[in-house]
Amino acid sequence: MSQHPHAVIPILAPDAAPGGCAACHTADDGPHCLSLADQPCLAPQLSGPADELQRLLQALAQRLDFPPQAPELGGVRALRVSPGEVELQLAVPPGCGTGAAITDAAFQTLRALLPDTDIYITHAG
C-alpha cells in the first residue's frame, strides 16, 4: 500500500451528501448554506486588478445570490486574481451537498468568464 505525500481531497457531486451538515436548505433560487448565518461578515480579502475583481464579483453575486457590494454575505472570504490564475476562498463547508453545489456554481461561473485561467477554490477553516 503506497502512501501519498499529499492529502487527498475528494470532489463530490453536489448531491453526494444528502443532509450534509444539516445547515442547508434549497430555495427556488438555489442552494443556501445556513452555517453562514453564524459566520462573522468580514469584508473579503481582494487582490488583483480592480476592474477584473469587480467583473468576477458581479458574476458570482448574480449566480450565488448575494449583493454585489457585500460578497461576504455570499460566503466569499477571498478572491485573488493574478495572470493565468484565480483563487476563490469560500466559507461554505465543502463536505455537504449544498457546499458542493455552491462550490460548483462558483467554479462554473469563473470558468465561463476565464476559460484559459487556472481556477482554485478553497474553503475557509
KOLRO-270914 format. One line per 4 residues: number of its first residue (from 1); their letters; for each residue x, y, z of C-alpha. Coordinates in nm, 2 decimals, m for minus. Layout:
# residues N
NUM = A = X:Y:Z; ...
//
This chain:
# residues 125
1 = MSQH = 0.00:0.00:0.00; 0.16:0.33:m0.11; 0.15:0.64:0.10; 0.06:0.97:m0.08
5 = PHAV = 0.28:1.26:0.02; m0.02:1.50:m0.02; m0.36:1.49:0.13; m0.64:1.37:m0.10
9 = IPIL = m0.94:1.59:m0.12; m1.24:1.41:m0.27; m1.45:1.60:m0.53; m1.81:1.52:m0.46
13 = APDA = m2.11:1.57:m0.68; m2.35:1.84:m0.55; m2.60:1.57:m0.43; m2.33:1.33:m0.30
17 = APGG = m2.40:1.41:0.07; m2.77:1.44:0.12; m2.84:1.60:0.45; m2.48:1.71:0.48
21 = CAAC = m2.41:1.91:0.79; m2.79:1.98:0.84; m2.72:2.35:0.80; m2.85:2.40:0.45
25 = HTAD = m3.17:2.43:0.25; m3.27:2.46:m0.11; m3.49:2.75:m0.22; m3.64:2.83:m0.56
29 = DGPH = m3.33:3.04:m0.64; m3.08:2.76:m0.55; m2.89:2.62:m0.25; m2.82:2.82:0.06
33 = CLSL = m2.58:2.74:0.34; m2.73:2.83:0.67; m2.40:2.78:0.85; m2.30:3.12:0.70
37 = ADQP = m2.57:3.27:0.93; m2.33:3.22:1.23; m2.02:3.34:1.05; m1.89:3.69:1.11
41 = CLAP = m1.94:3.91:0.80; m1.59:4.03:0.74; m1.50:4.20:0.42; m1.33:3.96:0.19
45 = QLSG = m0.96:3.99:0.10; m0.94:4.10:m0.26; m0.62:4.11:m0.46; m0.57:4.18:m0.83
49 = PADE = m0.68:4.44:m1.09; m0.98:4.63:m0.96; m1.18:4.61:m1.28; m1.13:4.23:m1.31
53 = LQRL = m1.22:4.18:m0.94; m1.54:4.38:m0.99; m1.64:4.18:m1.30; m1.58:3.85:m1.13
57 = LQAL = m1.76:3.95:m0.81; m2.06:4.08:m1.01; m2.09:3.75:m1.19; m2.05:3.55:m0.87
61 = AQRL = m2.31:3.77:m0.70; m2.56:3.71:m0.97; m2.50:3.33:m0.97; m2.47:3.28:m0.59
65 = DFPP = m2.74:3.53:m0.50; m2.57:3.79:m0.28; m2.55:4.17:m0.31; m2.25:4.26:m0.53
69 = QAPE = m2.14:4.53:m0.28; m2.13:4.27:0.00; m1.97:3.95:m0.12; m1.91:3.83:0.23
73 = LGGV = m2.29:3.77:0.26; m2.24:3.51:m0.02; m1.96:3.33:0.17; m1.68:3.49:m0.03
77 = RALR = m1.38:3.51:0.21; m1.11:3.60:m0.05; m1.07:3.65:m0.42; m0.72:3.67:m0.57
81 = VSPG = m0.66:3.74:m0.94; m0.32:3.71:m1.10; m0.20:3.64:m1.45; m0.33:3.30:m1.55
85 = EVEL = m0.47:3.22:m1.21; m0.77:3.29:m0.99; m0.82:3.17:m0.63; m1.15:3.20:m0.46
89 = QLAV = m1.20:3.11:m0.09; m1.55:3.03:0.03; m1.68:3.00:0.38; m1.92:2.71:0.29
93 = PPGC = m1.84:2.36:0.42; m1.73:2.15:0.12; m1.85:1.82:0.27; m2.22:1.88:0.24
97 = GTGA = m2.44:1.87:m0.07; m2.52:2.25:m0.06; m2.15:2.34:0.00; m2.06:2.13:m0.31
101 = AITD = m2.34:2.28:m0.51; m2.23:2.64:m0.42; m1.86:2.55:m0.49; m1.96:2.40:m0.83
105 = AAFQ = m2.17:2.70:m0.92; m1.88:2.94:m0.83; m1.64:2.73:m1.04; m1.86:2.71:m1.34
109 = TLRA = m1.92:3.09:m1.32; m1.54:3.16:m1.31; m1.47:2.90:m1.58; m1.72:3.07:m1.82
113 = LLPD = m1.55:3.41:m1.77; m1.19:3.28:m1.76; m1.17:2.98:m1.99; m0.78:2.99:m2.02
117 = TDIY = m0.72:3.05:m1.65; m0.63:2.81:m1.37; m0.91:2.83:m1.11; m0.86:2.73:m0.75
121 = ITHA = m1.15:2.72:m0.50; m1.07:2.66:m0.13; m1.27:2.66:0.18; m1.21:2.88:0.49
125 = G = m1.12:2.68:0.80
//
